[in-house]
Amino acid sequence: MFLSPYILFKSDREEKEWFEGVRSEKDHGFVHPALYVVVLAAARWHYLRVGQPAVVTHLLRTAEEQRTIYPGSSAFRSPHEFGRAVDLRTTDLSAQDAREWEAWVNQAFSYLGREGLTTALLHHVGDRGEHLHLQVGPLEKIPQLRETLIRDTQT
């Protein structure tokens, strides 16, 4: 992934996960390619609205971290665990702007998975405050990439 003027990271961890997260699905640290597209588009919307980059506050999550966040729901699995979700800070937005951000993402990107779920969810989790959770569904296909992305002019 490349540097973007539309995104900042809460810590070195999120930044490292973002830039090193393009691997195979079998590897720990995988970030779904479609998630990058959704996040970059949402971050640009944020920048156009407030003139500041969006801040990634959480990207990948281990099962242990998931149990800590949701202590009473040990069976609940998060798309963060599978490289399909990211959380973005909303503290620099008005409540109305945050709702419009959520609505814009959901209008722009369909969730490919369970009926009734959306790509963007504006919510609170415990004492962690409100944030915009973005996710790509489990039915979102991963395109097969060529070994090189250099255009083949030998045709």
N, C-alpha and C positions, 0 to 999 in steps of 0.2 A: 504494500500500500504506500502511497506517496503522501508527502506533507500537504496539508490543506489549510488555507487561511481561515476556514470556517469552523475548525475544530481545535479545542484544547483538551487536556486531560487532567483529571483530578490529581493523579499521582503517576510516578514512573511505571507502576504496575500496569495501569490501563494503557499507557502509551506503548509499552513493550508488547502487550497482548494485541493491540491494534496493528502494529507493524510486523510482528512475527507470527500473526495468526493465520497466515495463508499457507496451509499445509494440507495434508490429506485428512479426511474425516476420521481416520483411525488414530491419528496422532492427537495427543493431548495438546490443547492450545489452538485447535481449529476454529476459525471464524468463517461462518458461511459467507460466500462471496456476495450473495444478494443483500446481506445485512449491511455491507459497506455502502451499497447503492442507496439504501433507505436512509442510513445515518447521514451520508453526505448531502442528500437532498434536504433532509430535515434540518441539518446544520446550516445550509444556505438560507433556508426560510428564516431561521432564527437570526442569522446575521442581517438579512434584509430588514427584519422587524426592529431589532434593537441595536444594530451596528456593532455587535460583539460576537465572537465565536461561541458556539455551543460548547458546553463542557461535558465530556464523558465522565460519569462518576462510577460506573461499573460495567464491566464487559463480561469476562469469563468468570465462572464460579465453580468451585468444587462442591461435591455432595456434602461435605462437612460444613462448608460455609452456608449452604442452603438450609441445613438443619439448624444452624445458629440463627439465621434470619427468621425461619418459620419453625420454632421449636416444637409446636404441637402438631405439626404435619410432616412427620418423618417420611411418609410415602410420597409426598408432593415433590415432583421433579420440575425443575425450572428450565426454560429454553436457554438460560445463561450457561447451564451445565453442558450444553451441546453446541455452543458457539452460535446460537440463533437469536440472542437478545443483547440489548445494551440499554443502559439508563442514562438519561441526559438531565442536567440540572435545570430547574425552572425558576429558581429564586430571583433571577433578573427579569422575569416577565410578570406582567399583571395577571391576575386570575383569568381575565377575559382573553388576553394574548395566549396564555397557556392552553386554554380550551380551543382556541382557534388553531393553534399549532397541532394539537391532537387531531382535530377535524381535518386539517389540510393533509396530514400524513395518511389518514384513513381514506381520504378521497383519492389520493395519488397512488396508494399501494394496497392491493388486495392481500388478505391473509389466506394462504393456501394451507389449509389444515382443518381442524375441527370447526364445524358450523357454529356461528355466533361469536367467534373470537375475532379480534381486530389486530391490525399491525401496530397501532399506537394505543397506549392506555395511560392516561393521566391518573396517578394514584399515590396514596401514602402507604408505606410499609412500616408498621410499628413507629418507632421514634426517629426514623430515618428521613422524615419529611417527604414532601411531595416531589415527584419527578415524572418525567415522561419516559415510560418504558416502551421501547421499540422491539419488535420481534418479527422474524420470518417463520412461516409455518413449516411443519415437517414434510409437507408435500411439495415444498419449493425445491425444484430440481437443481442439481449442480451441473453446469455444462462441462463437458469434457474439454479440457484445454489442450491445445497442441503443445508439443515440446518447446516450441519457441513461438513467441508472438510477433516475430519479424515477418512482414509480409513476403510471401513467396512470389517473385516476379518471373519465375521460370515456367510460365504456362504457355 
